Amino acid sequence: MKYLSSDRVHARWDRDLDPVLTIVEGETVLIETRDTSDGQIHPGFTMADVGKVDTDRIHPLTGPLYIEGAEPGDTLEIVIGQITPADTGFNIVPPGGKHFGFLPEKPCEASIRFMDIDTKNGVVKFSDAIQLPLNPFLGVMGVAPRDAGAIRTLTPGAHGGNLDLKELRTGAKLYLPVFVRGALFSAGDCHAAQGDGEVTGAAVECAGKAALTFNLIKGTHETFPRAETATHYITLGFEEDLTEAARKATGRMIDFIAREKNITESEAYSLCSVAGDVCITQVVNGIMGAHVMMPKAIFLR
């Protein structure tokens, strides 16, 4: 297994970035990631310090990785192995009127909460009276985008990016379309736990390490990310309007199931209604995210 430290990070997607590591298909890389603030938020930090945060450093990503043999038109399969979060994480309730979080008009007191992450017992200690089940995943995984030019890491898209899909835990697979030679994969934004929606704009944010294995599926010409767990197929949608995001995710599931299971689009549409779950992924990344989960168990072959 190769190791990639977080000594070098970037906070923009750009197809012209130089890779920091080259691997071959099938290799596993243990990737170290910084927290979403790039270490600027740490115990002792208070809401009075918010104005000091350099937002250009938000979402530091480790990478890019160059995968030999990856060509435009291929699909990059990322098999997610063990994810180990740091022992401390944080969540922020943003100040009202700052256009951050799902309810910027809510007159809640702005606050920051630091939480102990107990990997041995599998819990996050929200308070003395509340414990969360530990569910670590990487909020951001993506490849170099199709078009030239640098873009911020906040918004997800066809290249992947800030997906904030909590199903991408250990054992899951993420499928990303390849737009440039080598794919140029990067990752970051480890979360120890998150609810669907991520409504304050933050999960339990932390640094971490993730073992990722990279495979190639040649010549698929897929155009949008999708995912898979041991129990479900997952399709995604990202749009300014949540309803439109859900429609896109549903349409992609219909297309995928019809192709994958050799059934008609009408049958796949029916399955989305009687067996699929349309879920909110996140509502705080500049555009809305929805995903559709289709249980594998319903298919006998």
Secondary structure, DSSP 4 states (H G I P E B T S, - for coil): -EEE-TTSEESEE-TTPPPSEEE-TT-EEEEEE--TTTT-S-TT--GGGGGG--GGGSS-EEEEEEETT--TT-EEEEEEEEEEE-SEEEEEEPPTTSS-SS-TT--PPPEEEEEEEETTTTEEESSSS-EEE---EEEEEE---SSSS-EESSS-BTTEEE---TT-STT-EEEEE--STTEEEEEEEEES---TB-TTS--SB--EEEEEEEEEETT----S-EEE-SSEEEEEEEESSHHHHHHHHHHHHHHHHHHHHT--HHHHHHHHHHT-EEEEEES-SSSEEEEEEEEGGG---
